[in-house]
Amino acid sequence: MSLDRSDPLRDHPLRLGVIGCGRIAQVAHLPALAKAETITLAGVSDRSPSLAKGVGARYGVPGYTEVSELLAQDIEAVLIAVPDRFHLPVGTEALTAGKHILLEKPAASTSEQAAELAQLAAGRGLTVQIGAMRRHDPGINYARRAVAEIGPVLSVSCWYRVHARLRPPTEATLFPYTVVDEDVRKHEAGFKADRQRYLLATHGAHVFDTLRYLAGDVAAVQARVAHVGPDFSWHGSGQLAGGGLASFEISANVHSDYSEGFEIYGERGHVSVRSWFPFFRRASSVRVFTEADTTWRSPEYGAADTYQRQAEAFAAAVRTGGATDPSADDGVQALRLIEAVAASAARSGAEVAL
C-alpha cells in the first residue's frame, strides 16, 4: 500500500523575495532558501544595480533596484537583509504592501523602532520573524528543553568571542563566491567605523536573544566595556526575572579561535552548551547533568543549517498562522537588552532596569 506523502507546504511553497543582496544575504540566506522545499525564491532587490542584477542572475530570478518593484510582484513575504538602520522604513513598506517579513537581526536600530514594526504587523495581521537563527539550532532546542527539567535557574554564564586573524581564512574557505559592489562596501564601512555600537548591536542580538530563550527574561543589567586598539569586550551581569543571576561576555575580536557557549545551573542539574562558528553548519554540542540519577547525557545532531531551518519555520508560521520564533516582541526585547548594556557601560557599570 502506498503512503500519501503530500505536504501542503511543499505542494504550495511560500513565494518570497529578498530585500538586500549584500554579504549576509549571499553567504547565508540565499543558499538556505535554495535548499528550502517550502519556499520559492521569486525575486531580489538591492539599490546597487550590480548586486541586484548579479545576484538575481545567479539564482535565476528578477533583480530590482527599487523595493517597490519587488513588492509589486506575485510574492507573499520578504526576507529583509538590509543594514539595521533601514529596517524600519523597509519593513514598514513591506508590511504596508501586505507582505509577511523575516527580518535579519537586530530587528531595528532601536527598540522603539522594532516596537513600531511589531505594532504595525499586529494591526495588519501579518507575520514577523526575527532572524536570530540560533533558535533553530537542534542543540539549542535540546538545551532549552533540558533547562526546563533542571530549573529553576540559579546561575548562567555565557560568552561570545569572535576570532580575529583566523576569521578571514575560515570565511574564505566556507563562504560561496559573492557578488561585490566596492562602492557599497566602502560606504557601509563608514557606518561600521563606530565599532563599539556596531559590534555590540550585531553580536549582542545573538547573545541576548539566546540568553532569553534558554534562561528567561532579564530584569536588570550591569556592564562594563573595554577596548584595546580596535578590539572591544563587554562583561556584565544580569538579574533574571526568575530570580537567578547571569554573567555574559561579548568580545570582538579575540586573538584565538571562535568561542561561544552557555553554562546553566538549576536546582536539579546542569546544562552545558558549546556552539560553533555558524558557517560550519554544525549543531551545538550539549551535555546535561541530572542530579537525581547522577548521569550525563549528550545528544548528537551532526550538521544543521540553521538559516535553512529558520526560513522553513517562517514559511510554516505564515501558512498555518502559528507563532514565529523569535517573535517581533523577542526582537524588541533583545534590543532593550543591548540598549541597557550600552547605557550601563556608559555609566561605569551602574545597574539599568529593563
C-alpha positions as CSV (number, residue, x, y, z in Angstrom):
1,M,0.0,0.0,0.0
2,S,1.4,3.4,-1.0
3,L,1.6,6.1,1.6
4,D,0.4,9.7,0.9
5,R,3.5,11.8,1.2
6,S,1.8,15.0,0.1
7,D,2.7,18.1,2.2
8,P,0.7,21.3,1.8
9,L,3.8,23.4,2.5
10,R,5.8,21.6,-0.3
11,D,2.8,21.5,-2.6
12,H,2.3,25.3,-2.3
13,P,5.6,26.8,-1.3
14,L,5.8,30.3,0.1
15,R,6.6,32.8,-2.7
16,L,9.3,35.0,-1.1
17,G,11.5,37.9,-2.2
18,V,14.8,39.0,-0.7
19,I,15.5,42.7,0.0
20,G,19.2,43.4,0.3
21,C,21.7,41.4,-1.7
22,G,24.8,42.1,0.5
23,R,27.1,39.7,2.3
24,I,24.8,38.1,4.8
25,A,22.1,37.5,2.1
26,Q,24.6,35.9,-0.3
27,V,26.6,33.7,2.2
28,A,23.7,32.7,4.5
29,H,20.1,33.4,3.4
30,L,20.1,32.8,-0.3
31,P,21.9,29.4,-0.2
32,A,19.5,28.4,2.5
33,L,16.4,29.4,0.6
34,A,17.7,27.5,-2.4
35,K,17.5,24.3,-0.3
36,A,14.2,25.1,1.4
37,E,11.5,22.9,-0.3
38,T,8.7,25.0,1.3
39,I,9.9,28.3,-0.2
40,T,10.1,29.6,-3.8
41,L,12.5,32.5,-4.3
42,A,10.6,34.9,-6.6
43,G,12.9,37.9,-6.8
44,V,15.6,40.0,-5.2
45,S,16.1,43.8,-4.8
46,D,19.0,46.0,-3.9
47,R,19.7,49.7,-4.5
48,S,23.0,48.6,-6.2
49,P,22.3,47.6,-9.8
50,S,25.3,45.3,-9.9
51,L,24.2,43.5,-6.8
52,A,20.5,43.3,-7.8
53,K,21.3,42.0,-11.3
54,G,24.3,39.9,-10.4
55,V,22.6,38.1,-7.5
56,G,19.3,37.8,-9.4
57,A,21.1,36.2,-12.4
58,R,22.9,33.7,-10.1
59,Y,19.6,32.4,-8.7
60,G,17.6,32.8,-11.9
61,V,15.2,35.4,-10.6
62,P,14.5,39.0,-11.4
63,G,16.7,41.6,-9.7
64,Y,15.1,45.0,-8.9
65,T,16.8,48.2,-7.7
66,E,13.6,49.5,-6.0
67,V,11.9,47.8,-3.1
68,S,8.5,48.8,-4.6
69,E,9.2,46.9,-7.8
70,L,9.8,43.7,-5.8
71,L,6.8,44.2,-3.6
72,A,4.6,44.7,-6.7
73,Q,5.4,41.1,-7.8
74,D,3.4,37.9,-7.0
75,I,5.0,37.3,-3.6
76,E,3.6,36.7,-0.2
77,A,6.6,37.5,2.0
78,V,10.1,39.1,2.0
79,L,13.3,38.4,3.8
80,I,14.8,41.8,4.8
81,A,18.7,41.7,4.9
82,V,19.5,45.4,4.6
83,P,21.5,47.2,7.3
84,D,19.5,47.7,10.5
85,R,19.2,51.5,10.0
86,F,16.9,50.7,7.1
87,H,14.8,48.1,8.9
88,L,12.0,50.5,9.9
89,P,11.4,52.1,6.5
90,V,11.8,48.9,4.5
91,G,9.8,46.9,7.0
92,T,7.1,49.5,7.0
93,E,6.9,49.5,3.2
94,A,6.7,45.7,3.1
95,L,4.1,45.4,5.8
96,T,2.0,48.2,4.3
97,A,2.1,46.3,1.0
98,G,0.7,43.3,2.9
99,K,3.8,41.1,3.0
100,H,4.9,38.9,5.9
101,I,8.6,39.6,6.9
102,L,11.6,37.6,8.0
103,L,13.8,40.3,9.4
104,E,17.5,39.9,9.9
105,K,18.7,40.7,13.4
106,P,18.9,43.2,15.1
107,A,15.2,43.9,14.5
108,A,15.9,47.7,14.0
109,S,18.3,50.4,15.1
110,T,16.4,50.9,18.4
111,S,13.9,49.1,20.5
112,E,11.3,51.8,19.8
113,Q,11.6,51.3,16.0
114,A,11.3,47.5,16.5
115,A,8.2,48.0,18.6
116,E,6.7,50.2,15.8
117,L,7.2,47.4,13.3
118,A,5.7,44.9,15.7
119,Q,2.6,47.0,16.2
120,L,2.2,47.6,12.5
121,A,2.4,43.9,11.8
122,A,0.0,43.0,14.5
123,G,-2.5,45.7,13.3
124,R,-2.5,44.2,9.8
125,G,-2.5,40.6,10.9
126,L,0.9,39.9,9.3
127,T,3.7,37.6,10.4
128,V,7.1,38.9,11.6
129,Q,10.0,36.6,12.5
130,I,13.4,37.9,13.6
131,G,16.5,36.3,12.1
132,A,18.2,35.1,15.3
133,M,18.9,31.7,13.8
134,R,20.3,30.1,16.9
135,R,16.8,29.4,18.0
136,H,16.7,26.9,15.1
137,D,19.8,25.0,16.2
138,P,18.8,21.5,17.3
139,G,21.3,21.5,20.1
140,I,20.0,24.8,21.4
141,N,16.4,23.5,21.2
142,Y,17.5,20.4,23.2
143,A,19.2,22.7,25.8
144,R,16.0,24.7,26.2
145,R,14.0,21.6,27.0
146,A,16.7,20.4,29.4
147,V,16.8,23.7,31.2
148,A,13.1,23.3,31.9
149,E,14.0,19.9,33.6
150,I,16.7,21.3,35.9
151,G,15.1,24.6,36.8
152,P,14.6,27.0,38.5
153,V,17.8,28.5,37.2
154,L,20.3,29.8,39.7
155,S,23.3,30.7,37.6
156,V,24.1,31.3,33.9
157,S,27.5,32.1,32.3
158,C,27.6,32.8,28.6
159,W,30.2,34.1,26.2
160,Y,30.5,35.0,22.6
161,R,34.1,35.6,21.3
162,V,34.7,36.4,17.6
163,H,38.1,35.4,16.2
164,A,40.4,37.9,14.6
165,R,43.2,36.6,12.3
166,L,41.6,33.1,11.9
167,R,38.3,34.5,10.7
168,P,39.3,35.7,7.1
169,P,40.7,32.3,6.0
170,T,37.9,30.4,7.6
171,E,35.3,32.5,5.8
172,A,37.2,32.3,2.5
173,T,37.0,28.5,2.8
174,L,33.4,28.3,3.8
175,F,31.7,31.1,2.0
176,P,30.4,30.8,-1.6
177,Y,31.6,33.3,-4.2
178,T,29.9,36.6,-3.7
179,V,29.0,39.5,-5.9
180,V,30.6,42.7,-4.6
181,D,29.9,46.3,-5.2
182,E,33.0,48.1,-4.0
183,D,31.3,51.5,-3.7
184,V,28.7,49.9,-1.4
185,R,31.3,48.2,0.6
186,K,33.2,51.5,1.2
187,H,30.0,53.3,2.0
188,E,29.0,50.7,4.6
189,A,32.5,50.7,6.1
190,G,31.8,54.3,7.2
191,F,28.8,53.2,9.3
192,K,30.8,50.3,10.8
193,A,33.6,52.6,11.8
194,D,31.7,53.2,15.1
195,R,32.9,49.7,16.2
196,Q,31.6,50.0,19.7
197,R,28.0,50.5,18.6
198,Y,28.2,48.1,15.6
199,L,29.8,45.2,17.5
200,L,27.5,45.3,20.5
201,A,24.4,45.5,18.2
202,T,25.3,42.8,15.8
203,H,26.7,40.3,18.3
204,G,24.6,41.3,21.3
205,A,21.5,40.5,19.2
206,H,22.6,36.8,19.2
207,V,23.8,36.6,22.8
208,F,20.8,38.2,24.5
209,D,18.2,36.5,22.4
210,T,19.7,33.1,23.1
211,L,20.1,34.0,26.8
212,R,16.4,34.9,27.0
213,Y,15.5,31.7,25.0
214,L,17.4,29.5,27.4
215,A,17.1,31.2,30.8
216,G,14.1,33.6,30.6
217,D,13.7,37.3,30.8
218,V,16.3,39.6,32.3
219,A,15.1,42.3,34.8
220,A,18.2,44.4,35.1
221,V,21.9,44.5,33.9
222,Q,25.2,45.9,34.9
223,A,28.1,46.0,32.4
224,R,31.5,47.4,31.6
225,V,33.3,47.8,28.3
226,A,37.0,47.8,27.5
227,H,38.9,48.2,24.3
228,V,42.4,47.6,23.1
229,G,43.1,49.0,19.7
230,P,40.1,48.0,17.5
231,D,39.0,45.2,19.8
232,F,36.1,45.5,22.3
233,S,34.9,43.4,25.2
234,W,31.8,43.8,27.2
235,H,31.5,41.9,30.5
236,G,28.4,42.1,32.7
237,S,25.7,40.5,34.8
238,G,22.0,40.3,34.7
239,Q,19.3,39.7,37.2
240,L,17.0,37.0,35.8
241,A,13.3,37.7,36.2
242,G,13.0,34.2,37.7
243,G,15.5,35.0,40.5
244,G,18.8,33.7,39.2
245,L,21.9,35.6,38.0
246,A,23.5,35.6,34.6
247,S,27.0,36.7,33.6
248,F,27.9,37.5,30.0
249,E,30.9,38.3,27.8
250,I,30.9,39.7,24.3
251,S,34.4,40.1,22.8
252,A,35.2,41.1,19.2
253,N,37.8,40.3,18.3
254,V,39.8,37.8,20.3
255,H,43.2,36.7,19.0
256,S,42.4,33.0,19.2
257,D,39.7,30.7,17.9
258,Y,35.9,31.4,17.8
259,S,34.2,30.5,21.1
260,E,30.5,30.6,22.1
261,G,28.7,28.8,24.9
262,F,26.5,28.6,27.9
263,E,26.8,27.1,31.4
264,I,23.4,26.9,33.1
265,Y,22.9,25.6,36.7
266,G,19.5,24.8,38.1
267,E,18.1,23.3,41.2
268,R,18.2,19.8,39.8
269,G,21.1,19.8,37.4
270,H,23.4,21.5,34.9
271,V,23.3,22.2,31.1
272,S,26.5,22.9,29.2
273,V,26.3,24.3,25.6
274,R,29.1,24.8,23.0
275,S,28.2,26.5,19.8
276,W,30.3,26.6,16.6
277,F,31.1,29.3,14.1
278,P,27.7,29.3,12.2
279,F,29.1,28.5,8.8
280,F,30.5,25.2,10.0
281,R,26.8,24.2,9.7
282,R,27.2,22.2,12.9
283,A,24.6,21.8,15.6
284,S,25.6,23.0,19.1
285,S,27.1,20.4,21.4
286,V,25.1,19.9,24.6
287,R,25.7,18.0,27.8
288,V,23.1,17.7,30.5
289,F,23.7,16.5,34.1
290,T,20.8,15.4,36.2
291,E,21.5,15.3,39.9
292,A,18.7,12.8,40.7
293,D,20.4,9.9,38.8
294,T,23.9,11.5,38.7
295,T,24.3,10.9,35.0
296,W,25.3,12.9,31.9
297,R,23.6,12.7,28.6
298,S,24.6,14.3,25.3
299,P,22.7,14.1,22.0
300,E,24.5,14.1,18.7
301,Y,22.9,16.1,15.8
302,G,25.7,16.4,13.4
303,A,25.3,19.1,10.7
304,A,22.4,21.5,10.7
305,D,21.8,24.6,8.5
306,T,20.1,27.0,11.0
307,Y,19.5,29.5,8.2
308,Q,17.5,27.0,6.3
309,R,15.7,25.8,9.4
310,Q,14.6,29.3,10.3
311,A,13.4,30.0,6.8
312,E,11.3,26.8,6.8
313,A,9.9,27.7,10.2
314,F,8.9,31.1,8.9
315,A,7.1,29.6,5.9
316,A,5.3,27.2,8.3
317,A,4.2,30.1,10.5
318,V,2.9,32.1,7.6
319,R,1.0,29.1,6.2
320,T,-0.5,27.9,9.5
321,G,-0.9,31.2,11.2
322,G,1.3,29.9,14.0
323,A,3.7,31.7,16.3
324,T,7.1,32.8,15.0
325,D,10.3,32.1,16.8
326,P,11.8,34.6,17.6
327,S,8.7,36.8,17.5
328,A,8.6,40.5,16.8
329,D,8.5,41.1,20.5
330,D,11.6,39.0,21.1
331,G,13.3,41.3,18.7
332,V,12.2,44.3,20.8
333,Q,13.4,42.6,24.0
334,A,16.9,41.8,22.5
335,L,17.3,45.4,21.6
336,R,16.2,46.6,25.0
337,L,19.0,44.5,26.5
338,I,21.6,45.8,24.0
339,E,20.5,49.4,24.9
340,A,20.6,48.6,28.7
341,V,24.1,47.2,28.4
342,A,25.3,50.2,26.4
343,A,23.7,52.6,29.0
344,S,25.3,50.7,31.9
345,A,28.7,50.6,30.4
346,A,28.5,54.4,29.7
347,R,27.8,54.9,33.4
348,S,30.7,52.7,34.6
349,G,28.6,49.7,35.4
350,A,25.6,51.3,37.0
351,E,22.6,49.0,37.2
352,V,20.0,49.6,34.5
353,A,16.5,48.1,34.9
354,L,14.5,46.8,31.9
